[in-house]
Amino acid sequence: MNFDSSAYSILVVDNDDNIQSLLKLNLQTEGYRVEVRNSAEEALTDNLESYRLVITEVSLPGEIDGWEFVDRMKESRLTANIPVMFCTTHDSENDIIRGLNAGADDYIVKPFSLREMMARVRSVLRRHRNMAPQSTLHTIEYRTLILNVDAHTLLIDGESVSLSPTEFSILTFLLRSRNKLFSREEIFNSAWSGEEMTNPRMVDVNISRLRKKLLNYGSNIVNRSGLGYGFMDKE
């Protein structure tokens, strides 16, 4: 690993004893600090802002399922920016899209490869670690949209807009080459560097979320069938 895993606390929310033990043992072997909770209700009483990653099942005991649990995290100012991964038996394409639209950074279907799981945990944490502000400033400006590449901030009409690391990477990639179209593969390789594109819809879902956050500038991101996505100037 190219970062200190001991600095990362991970919360696993799943009532399956085998999954709890499997994830806790292997994550601890990688050097992470790990806590497990059986339900969303139990997790919500925890100090969630102290974690650097939350991994949750969709089907949980109690009245709050994984969907609502993540919704509550994303609605709270204290936990909105904590990365979330779904690790679940819900395996339909609609489930995966719903999870990504909810703000999850990744979605893994059970049963899973431990090697792939550990790689994807590292990838999510690496993307969020790279959100840390740097001492130098580099901005990309388009009208009233100001993207600070080094500080990982976005201003639109002077107002701060919160982006996930993946959304930020995609926007930076597109803005650096305005008026040029890129395939899903090119965008994926930029935003998910070093990962295998197992689900091309991940690009579509993240761009859909990004468009909504960009307000009036969302329409600048266009999709030309057979050619790809691009950030285009408009009159």
Beta strands, then each sheet from edge to edge (+ up, - down):
strand 1: 9-13
strand 2: 33-37
strand 3: 53-56
strand 4: 84-88
strand 5: 106-109
strand 6: 139-142
strand 7: 145-148
strand 8: 153-156
strand 9: 159-161
strand 10: 221-224
strand 11: 228-231
sheet 1: 2+ 1+ 3+ 4+ 5+
sheet 2: 6+ 7- 8+ 9-
sheet 3: 10+ 11-
end
